[in-house]
Amino acid sequence: MPIERMLHDAAFDQVAVKALSTVYDDVVNALCLARYYPSPETIGAKIIEHARRGYDPIKVRDIVLRELRAD
């Protein structure tokens, strides 16, 4: 999965990688239902951006979905 490599490169620990990988899957599934398909790199970059701000995984998911749907 591309997000795991991106998260490891961004120096997240294993617990964060697992949680944010779940966020990635949730975002992809939600966007597929909406028939909107941004690149995996775009989704991953937004997840990393908000995770670095210290947001919990649920908030990261919600923010990323809101931002991607607004684009």
Residue frames relative to the residue before (quaternion, step in Angstrom):
aa qw qx qy qz dx dy dz
M 1.0000 0.0000 0.0000 0.0000 0.00 0.00 0.00
P 0.4991 -0.6979 0.4235 0.2908 3.61 -0.75 0.99
I 0.6251 0.5639 -0.3571 0.4048 3.61 0.99 -0.72
E 0.6265 0.5503 -0.3576 0.4204 3.61 0.94 -0.72
R 0.6445 0.5027 -0.3202 0.4789 3.59 0.95 -0.79
M 0.6538 0.5118 -0.3125 0.4615 3.58 0.95 -0.87
L 0.6713 0.4996 -0.2993 0.4584 3.58 0.96 -0.85
H 0.6333 0.5062 -0.3319 0.4822 3.60 1.00 -0.76
D 0.6558 0.5105 -0.3092 0.4623 3.58 0.95 -0.85
A 0.6821 0.4666 -0.2752 0.4912 3.59 1.16 -0.61
A 0.4810 -0.7280 0.3807 0.3060 3.59 1.35 0.24
F 0.3189 0.7069 -0.5562 0.2988 3.59 0.88 0.95
D 0.4826 -0.6544 0.4879 0.3176 3.58 -1.10 0.63
Q 0.7316 -0.4607 0.2861 0.4132 3.58 -1.31 0.28
V 0.6309 0.5272 -0.3377 0.4583 3.60 1.01 -0.75
A 0.6692 0.4853 -0.2930 0.4804 3.58 0.93 -0.89
V 0.6226 0.5410 -0.3432 0.4494 3.60 0.98 -0.81
K 0.6671 0.4957 -0.3071 0.4636 3.58 0.90 -0.87
A 0.6756 0.4942 -0.2926 0.4622 3.60 0.88 -0.93
L 0.7124 0.4455 -0.2637 0.4738 3.58 0.87 -0.91
S 0.5684 0.5531 -0.3853 0.4718 3.60 1.18 -0.38
T 0.6292 0.5119 -0.3224 0.4879 3.56 1.08 -0.72
V 0.6096 0.5356 -0.3411 0.4744 3.58 1.04 -0.77
Y 0.6361 0.5329 -0.3227 0.4553 3.58 0.92 -0.91
D 0.6696 0.4952 -0.3002 0.4651 3.59 0.85 -0.95
D 0.6497 0.5176 -0.3144 0.4596 3.59 0.97 -0.84
V 0.6586 0.5038 -0.3062 0.4676 3.58 0.95 -0.89
V 0.6545 0.5082 -0.3157 0.4623 3.59 0.87 -0.92
N 0.6679 0.4978 -0.3089 0.4591 3.59 0.87 -0.90
A 0.6640 0.4999 -0.3090 0.4624 3.60 0.91 -0.86
L 0.6835 0.4765 -0.2953 0.4675 3.59 0.93 -0.83
C 0.6121 0.5366 -0.3555 0.4593 3.60 1.06 -0.63
L 0.6310 0.5212 -0.3323 0.4688 3.57 1.02 -0.74
A 0.6980 0.4366 -0.2544 0.5074 3.57 1.14 -0.67
R 0.3992 -0.7439 0.4396 0.3065 3.57 1.37 -0.01
Y 0.5013 0.5843 -0.4532 0.4493 3.53 1.01 0.91
Y 0.0605 -0.8492 0.5229 -0.0421 3.56 -0.61 1.14
P 0.0279 -0.7862 0.6173 -0.0017 3.63 0.13 1.19
S 0.6313 -0.5417 0.3808 0.4037 3.57 -1.20 0.37
P 0.6149 -0.5489 0.4113 0.3891 3.59 -1.17 0.53
E 0.6314 0.5408 -0.3318 0.4459 3.58 1.06 -0.72
T 0.6315 0.5276 -0.3269 0.4646 3.59 1.03 -0.77
I 0.6557 0.4972 -0.3050 0.4794 3.56 0.92 -0.92
G 0.6724 0.5098 -0.2931 0.4495 3.58 0.86 -0.96
A 0.6545 0.5176 -0.3170 0.4508 3.58 0.92 -0.87
K 0.6636 0.4912 -0.3080 0.4728 3.58 0.97 -0.80
I 0.6250 0.5252 -0.3401 0.4668 3.60 0.99 -0.76
I 0.6699 0.4926 -0.2966 0.4697 3.59 0.87 -0.94
E 0.6175 0.5620 -0.3424 0.4308 3.59 0.94 -0.88
H 0.7544 0.3924 -0.2205 0.4778 3.57 0.77 -0.99
A 0.6009 0.5428 -0.3640 0.4603 3.60 1.10 -0.54
R 0.6335 0.5328 -0.3303 0.4535 3.59 1.03 -0.71
R 0.6314 0.5271 -0.3299 0.4633 3.58 1.19 -0.46
G 0.5721 -0.6438 0.3479 0.3705 3.55 1.31 0.03
Y 0.4133 0.7151 -0.4722 0.3080 3.57 1.24 0.22
D 0.4984 -0.6294 0.4951 0.3322 3.57 -1.12 0.63
P 0.6961 -0.5180 0.2981 0.3978 3.61 -1.16 0.56
I 0.6401 0.5208 -0.3424 0.4492 3.63 0.95 -0.73
K 0.6635 0.4859 -0.3017 0.4824 3.57 0.95 -0.86
V 0.6038 0.5424 -0.3566 0.4627 3.61 1.01 -0.76
R 0.6547 0.5181 -0.3132 0.4527 3.58 0.86 -0.96
D 0.6921 0.4925 -0.2848 0.4441 3.57 0.81 -1.00
I 0.6557 0.5053 -0.3078 0.4690 3.58 0.95 -0.86
V 0.6698 0.5017 -0.3063 0.4536 3.59 0.86 -0.96
L 0.6506 0.5037 -0.3248 0.4665 3.60 0.91 -0.84
R 0.6537 0.5125 -0.3192 0.4562 3.58 0.90 -0.87
E 0.6812 0.4927 -0.2909 0.4568 3.59 0.90 -0.90
L 0.6936 0.4739 -0.2904 0.4583 3.59 0.87 -0.91
R 0.6514 0.5051 -0.3216 0.4660 3.58 1.02 -0.67
A 0.6437 0.5264 -0.3180 0.4554 3.58 1.17 -0.56
D 0.5871 0.6074 -0.3659 0.3906 3.61 1.18 -0.53
